[in-house]
Structure formats: structure tokens, C-alpha cells
Amino acid sequence: MTTVSASRDSVPGAATRRAGPSALMAAPALAFFGVFALVPLVGVVALSLVYWDGISAMTWAGFDNWSDVLTDPSTWNAVWLSLQIMVFSWLVQTPISLLLGVLVAGRGRYRALLGVLYFLPMLLSSAAIAIAFKALLDPNFGMSLAFGAQSLAQDWLGDADLALYVVVFVIAWQFVPFHTLLYQAGVRQIPASLYEAAQLDGAGPVRQFFHITLPQLRYTIITSSTLMMVGSLTYFDLVFVLTGGGPGEATRMLPLHMYLTGFSSDEMGKASALAVLLVFTGLALALGLSRWANFRRGSQLEGA
């Protein structure tokens, strides 16, 4: 054994191969990340320390902008709304996209056709979807007139008690297809031998789903949940066109609050502070989910 080890150690480049690829291979990605992520972030942090209306000269503010933002009730209302949209979006989108993903992952021409139809909302822009739903939900000439149902003649977007749930519904309508695609890909990676063995043991479709499909999809579920929850912090264009943050502040979530603070109130310093808060909230959420999931080396199919 000593001779073999010595001979291996004497092979040129053996240590390099064991050490893994050269750090130079990561240099292009690190440079890209630094230029397009770190440099703008440093600039936004710097802007959060000044008074600026976007036109006139900047003046030093220190941490006054941060103090104003963190003591503003509108900020915490926006954070609370963002948290609600995040949770409700996950509760609505995850089961629907999971079941649809399992459905369209099966073999059959009609399932392929359904997969294409389910993916169509992803081809539309958020602004177009918001305009379409705004017209459909209009109490005067929307769904109530189209279907002749007076029960649908409600001010869906003008009622503070309904507007948030309507936003969650529209967001789910747009993004369920994307997560369905993730689950479809995950299901198709599960070995068919697992299902064949389960059938031989007498397990039905329901037991196969809970004892094979769900455990094998745990990494896919974690990935989808991370994208869904962190992505909830970036919803802006759809909410802006659909409700504009109203009625009142019923749908003024954190990204929209940041935009309105900067471009409607002309307070770029406070908006920059909100942007930094948004970035670090998303980063903490992603790292927290990754740590909670306890990622380990190994293949999902190995049960690692």
C-alpha cells in the first residue's frame, strides 16, 4: 500500500487533479458577478446615505434615510404585505404546480398537449397579463357582463379586503406553469423501476405518489420553493399595472413601495435604502432556505 501511494504521489499533476479545477475557471463568472451585481449594490448603498431627488445635487444624509425608512409604518406595512404574498403564493402555487407536473410528466399525446397549454401564460408579459385581468375584473363590463353572473360584479381590485387575494391569484396564474415545468422535469428523472417495484408490492397510485414521487422530488420542491419565495420579493410590474398599490396601501408591497418612494415622492435616498433592504432580505431568505434544507452531497436518486 505504501508503494502504491508513493507511486501515485509521484505522478505529475496528481495533486492538481485531486485539488479540483483551477480557480481561474471561475474568474469569468466572478468578474461578471462583480461588475453587474456587486458594483451596483455598492452604488445603491452609497445612494442610501445621501439626500437626492434624482435631479439636483446630492447632499450627505448619513443614516437619516435608514432611520426614516425603518421607522416609517408604510415600510413595515409593505414588508407585511410582501410576506403575505410570499406565503399565500407558496400555498397556492406549490400543490397546483406539483400535481400538474406529475400529470404532464406521464406518457400520452394529450398530456404533451396539456403541457404546451399550461406553459402559454409564461409567454405573456406581466404587463399584458395585468391589463387583461384588470379588464376581466372590472365590475362594470368584465366577467359579470361576459357570463351574466351578478355575483361576479364586485369591485375586485377596489376592495381592500379582496385586492391582495386577487393579486395572489393572478401571480399564481402566471407562474404556476414555470413551476409545473420544474416538477415535470423532476418526475421524469425518477427511475421507472421504483414504480414497477411498488406495483408488484400492491401499492396504488396514491401510495406511490406519497412514498416515491414526493420523497424523490424533495430537491425539486426546495428549488421551486426558493425561486417562488425569493421571486415574491421582485413582483413589481404586474402589481403596478394591476392595482398601482391600491386601494390605499392594500397591495403596496416592498418593491412597489421602493419604486413609488423613489419616482413618485422623489426620495432616491430612501428608495435606495429600501432597495438594499430588499436585496438583503432576499439573500437571507435564500440562504435560510438552503440551510434549512440541509443540502448534502449526493444524488437525489441515491436518497442522499
C-alpha positions as CSV (number, residue, x, y, z in Angstrom):
1,M,0.0,0.0,0.0
2,T,2.9,2.3,0.8
3,T,4.5,1.7,-2.6
4,V,1.2,2.3,-4.4
5,S,0.6,5.5,-2.5
6,A,4.1,6.7,-3.2
7,S,3.8,5.9,-6.9
8,R,0.5,7.8,-7.1
9,D,2.0,10.8,-5.3
10,S,4.9,10.8,-7.8
11,V,2.7,11.1,-10.8
12,P,2.9,14.6,-12.2
13,G,-0.3,16.6,-11.8
14,A,-1.9,14.0,-9.4
15,A,-2.2,16.6,-6.7
16,T,-3.7,19.1,-9.1
17,R,-6.3,16.6,-10.2
18,R,-7.2,15.9,-6.6
19,A,-7.4,19.6,-5.8
20,G,-10.1,20.1,-8.4
21,P,-10.3,22.6,-11.3
22,S,-8.2,25.7,-11.3
23,A,-9.7,28.8,-9.7
24,L,-9.0,30.6,-13.0
25,M,-12.0,28.8,-14.5
26,A,-14.3,30.7,-12.1
27,A,-12.7,34.1,-12.9
28,P,-15.1,35.0,-15.8
29,A,-18.2,34.2,-13.7
30,L,-16.8,36.1,-10.7
31,A,-15.9,39.1,-12.9
32,F,-19.4,39.1,-14.4
33,F,-20.9,38.9,-10.9
34,G,-18.7,41.7,-9.6
35,V,-19.5,44.1,-12.4
36,F,-23.2,43.5,-12.7
37,A,-24.1,42.7,-9.0
38,L,-21.5,43.9,-6.5
39,V,-20.7,47.3,-8.1
40,P,-24.4,48.3,-8.5
41,L,-25.0,47.2,-4.9
42,V,-22.2,49.3,-3.6
43,G,-23.6,52.3,-5.6
44,V,-27.1,51.8,-4.1
45,V,-25.7,51.6,-0.6
46,A,-23.9,54.9,-1.3
47,L,-27.1,56.5,-2.6
48,S,-28.9,55.4,0.6
49,L,-26.6,57.7,2.6
50,V,-27.5,60.9,0.7
51,Y,-30.5,63.2,0.0
52,W,-31.3,63.2,-3.7
53,D,-34.4,63.9,-5.7
54,G,-32.9,62.5,-8.9
55,I,-32.2,65.9,-10.4
56,S,-30.5,68.3,-8.0
57,A,-27.2,67.9,-6.3
58,M,-26.7,65.2,-3.7
59,T,-26.2,66.2,0.0
60,W,-24.9,64.0,2.8
61,A,-27.6,62.4,4.9
62,G,-25.7,59.8,6.9
63,F,-28.1,57.2,8.3
64,D,-31.1,59.6,8.4
65,N,-32.6,57.8,5.4
66,W,-32.3,54.5,7.1
67,S,-33.8,55.9,10.3
68,D,-36.8,57.3,8.4
69,V,-37.3,54.1,6.4
70,L,-37.1,51.8,9.4
71,T,-39.5,53.9,11.5
72,D,-42.0,54.5,8.7
73,P,-45.2,52.5,9.2
74,S,-45.6,52.3,5.4
75,T,-42.3,50.3,5.2
76,W,-43.5,47.7,7.7
77,N,-46.9,47.5,6.0
78,A,-45.0,46.8,2.7
79,V,-42.9,44.2,4.4
80,W,-46.0,42.5,5.9
81,L,-47.8,42.5,2.5
82,S,-44.7,41.0,0.8
83,L,-44.6,38.3,3.5
84,Q,-48.3,37.6,3.0
85,I,-47.9,37.4,-0.8
86,M,-44.9,35.1,-0.3
87,V,-46.8,32.7,1.9
88,F,-50.1,32.7,0.0
89,S,-48.2,32.3,-3.3
90,W,-46.4,29.3,-2.0
91,L,-49.6,27.7,-0.5
92,V,-51.4,28.2,-3.8
93,Q,-48.7,27.5,-6.4
94,T,-46.9,24.6,-4.8
95,P,-49.7,22.0,-4.7
96,I,-51.2,23.0,-8.1
97,S,-47.8,23.0,-9.9
98,L,-46.8,19.8,-8.2
99,L,-49.9,17.9,-9.3
100,L,-49.9,19.4,-12.8
101,G,-46.2,18.5,-13.1
102,V,-46.9,14.9,-12.2
103,L,-49.8,14.8,-14.6
104,V,-48.0,16.2,-17.6
105,A,-44.9,14.1,-16.9
106,G,-46.8,10.9,-17.9
107,R,-46.7,9.5,-21.4
108,G,-49.5,10.3,-23.7
109,R,-50.2,12.7,-26.6
110,Y,-52.9,14.6,-24.6
111,R,-50.5,15.2,-21.8
112,A,-48.0,16.7,-24.1
113,L,-50.7,19.0,-25.5
114,L,-51.8,20.0,-21.9
115,G,-48.1,20.7,-21.1
116,V,-48.0,23.2,-24.0
117,L,-51.3,24.8,-23.0
118,Y,-50.2,25.1,-19.3
119,F,-47.0,26.8,-20.4
120,L,-48.7,29.5,-22.5
121,P,-49.0,32.1,-19.6
122,M,-45.2,32.1,-19.4
123,L,-45.0,33.5,-22.9
124,L,-47.0,36.6,-22.0
125,S,-45.6,39.7,-20.3
126,S,-46.6,40.7,-16.8
127,A,-48.0,44.0,-18.0
128,A,-50.2,42.3,-20.6
129,I,-51.5,39.8,-18.1
130,A,-52.2,42.7,-15.6
131,I,-54.1,44.6,-18.3
132,A,-56.1,41.6,-19.3
133,F,-57.1,40.7,-15.7
134,K,-57.9,44.4,-14.9
135,A,-60.4,44.4,-17.8
136,L,-61.9,41.0,-16.7
137,L,-62.3,42.1,-13.1
138,D,-63.9,45.4,-13.9
139,P,-67.2,45.5,-12.1
140,N,-69.0,47.3,-15.0
141,F,-68.0,45.4,-18.1
142,G,-65.8,42.5,-17.0
143,M,-66.7,38.9,-16.1
144,S,-70.2,39.9,-14.8
145,L,-71.2,41.1,-18.2
146,A,-69.5,38.3,-20.1
147,F,-71.0,35.5,-18.1
148,G,-74.2,37.2,-17.0
149,A,-73.5,36.5,-13.3
150,Q,-74.2,39.4,-11.0
151,S,-72.3,37.6,-8.2
152,L,-69.1,38.4,-10.2
153,A,-70.0,42.1,-10.4
154,Q,-67.7,43.0,-7.4
155,D,-65.0,45.6,-7.2
156,W,-62.3,43.0,-7.0
157,L,-59.4,45.4,-7.3
158,G,-61.1,48.3,-5.4
159,D,-61.9,46.4,-2.3
160,A,-59.1,46.4,0.2
161,D,-60.3,43.0,1.6
162,L,-60.1,41.3,-1.8
163,A,-57.4,43.1,-3.7
164,L,-54.5,41.2,-2.1
165,Y,-56.0,37.8,-2.8
166,V,-56.7,38.8,-6.4
167,V,-53.1,39.7,-6.8
168,V,-52.1,36.3,-5.4
169,F,-54.4,34.6,-7.9
170,V,-53.1,36.5,-10.9
171,I,-49.5,35.8,-9.8
172,A,-50.3,32.1,-9.5
173,W,-51.9,32.1,-12.9
174,Q,-48.7,33.5,-14.4
175,F,-46.1,31.4,-12.6
176,V,-47.7,28.0,-12.0
177,P,-46.6,26.9,-15.5
178,F,-43.0,27.6,-14.7
179,H,-43.0,25.5,-11.5
180,T,-45.1,22.9,-13.3
181,L,-42.2,22.6,-15.8
182,L,-39.7,22.1,-12.9
183,Y,-41.8,19.3,-11.4
184,Q,-42.4,17.7,-14.8
185,A,-38.6,17.5,-15.3
186,G,-38.1,16.2,-11.8
187,V,-40.7,13.4,-12.2
188,R,-39.2,12.3,-15.4
189,Q,-35.9,11.8,-13.7
190,I,-37.4,9.2,-11.2
191,P,-36.4,5.7,-12.3
192,A,-39.4,3.7,-13.6
193,S,-38.1,0.7,-11.7
194,L,-39.2,2.2,-8.4
195,Y,-42.8,2.4,-9.6
196,E,-42.6,-1.1,-11.0
197,A,-41.4,-2.5,-7.7
198,A,-44.2,-0.6,-5.9
199,Q,-46.8,-2.1,-8.2
200,L,-45.5,-5.6,-7.6
201,D,-45.9,-4.9,-3.9
202,G,-49.5,-3.8,-4.5
203,A,-49.1,-0.1,-4.0
204,G,-51.7,2.1,-5.7
205,P,-51.2,5.5,-7.4
206,V,-51.8,7.4,-4.1
207,R,-49.3,5.4,-2.1
208,Q,-46.8,5.7,-5.0
209,F,-47.2,9.4,-5.0
210,F,-46.6,9.8,-1.3
211,H,-43.9,7.2,-0.9
212,I,-42.0,7.5,-4.1
213,T,-42.8,10.7,-6.0
214,L,-42.8,13.2,-3.2
215,P,-39.5,11.9,-1.5
216,Q,-37.7,11.8,-4.9
217,L,-38.9,15.4,-5.6
218,R,-37.6,16.9,-2.4
219,Y,-34.8,18.8,-4.0
220,T,-37.1,20.0,-6.8
221,I,-39.6,21.1,-4.1
222,I,-36.8,23.0,-2.3
223,T,-35.6,24.6,-5.6
224,S,-39.1,25.6,-6.6
225,S,-39.9,27.0,-3.2
226,T,-36.8,29.0,-3.1
227,L,-37.5,30.5,-6.5
228,M,-41.1,31.1,-5.6
229,M,-40.4,32.8,-2.2
230,V,-37.5,34.9,-3.3
231,G,-39.3,35.8,-6.5
232,S,-42.2,37.1,-4.4
233,L,-39.9,39.9,-3.4
234,T,-39.5,41.0,-7.0
235,Y,-43.1,41.3,-8.1
236,F,-43.5,44.9,-9.3
237,D,-44.7,45.3,-12.9
238,L,-47.8,43.1,-12.5
239,V,-48.9,44.7,-9.2
240,F,-48.1,48.2,-10.5
241,V,-50.3,47.8,-13.6
242,L,-53.0,45.8,-11.9
243,T,-53.6,47.9,-8.7
244,G,-50.9,50.6,-8.5
245,G,-50.5,49.6,-4.9
246,G,-54.1,50.4,-4.0
247,P,-56.7,50.7,-2.8
248,G,-54.9,52.8,-0.3
249,E,-51.8,50.7,0.6
250,A,-53.6,47.4,0.4
251,T,-51.2,46.0,-2.2
252,R,-48.3,48.3,-1.8
253,M,-45.7,45.6,-1.3
254,L,-42.0,46.3,-0.8
255,P,-40.8,46.5,-4.4
256,L,-43.7,48.8,-5.3
257,H,-43.1,50.9,-2.2
258,M,-39.5,51.3,-3.2
259,Y,-40.5,52.5,-6.7
260,L,-43.1,54.9,-5.5
261,T,-40.8,56.3,-2.9
262,G,-38.1,57.0,-5.5
263,F,-40.0,58.1,-8.5
264,S,-43.3,59.5,-7.1
265,S,-42.0,61.1,-3.9
266,D,-38.6,61.9,-5.5
267,E,-36.7,60.5,-2.5
268,M,-34.0,58.4,-4.1
269,G,-32.0,58.1,-0.9
270,K,-34.9,56.4,0.9
271,A,-35.7,54.3,-2.1
272,S,-32.1,53.1,-2.2
273,A,-32.3,52.2,1.4
274,L,-35.4,50.2,0.6
275,A,-33.6,48.5,-2.3
276,V,-30.7,47.4,0.0
277,L,-33.3,46.1,2.5
278,L,-34.9,44.2,-0.3
279,V,-31.6,42.7,-1.5
280,F,-30.5,41.5,1.9
281,T,-34.0,40.2,2.8
282,G,-34.0,38.1,-0.4
283,L,-30.4,36.9,0.3
284,A,-31.2,36.0,3.9
285,L,-34.3,34.1,2.7
286,A,-32.4,32.1,0.1
287,L,-29.6,31.3,2.4
288,G,-32.0,30.4,5.2
289,L,-34.0,28.0,2.9
290,S,-30.8,26.4,1.7
291,R,-29.5,25.9,5.3
292,W,-32.9,24.6,6.4
293,A,-33.0,22.1,3.5
294,N,-29.6,20.8,4.8
295,F,-28.2,20.2,1.3
296,R,-25.7,17.4,1.2
297,R,-23.6,16.0,-1.4
298,G,-25.1,13.1,-3.4
299,S,-27.7,12.3,-5.9
300,Q,-31.4,12.7,-5.3
301,L,-31.9,9.3,-6.8
302,E,-29.5,7.8,-4.3
303,G,-31.7,9.1,-1.5
304,A,-28.9,11.4,-0.2
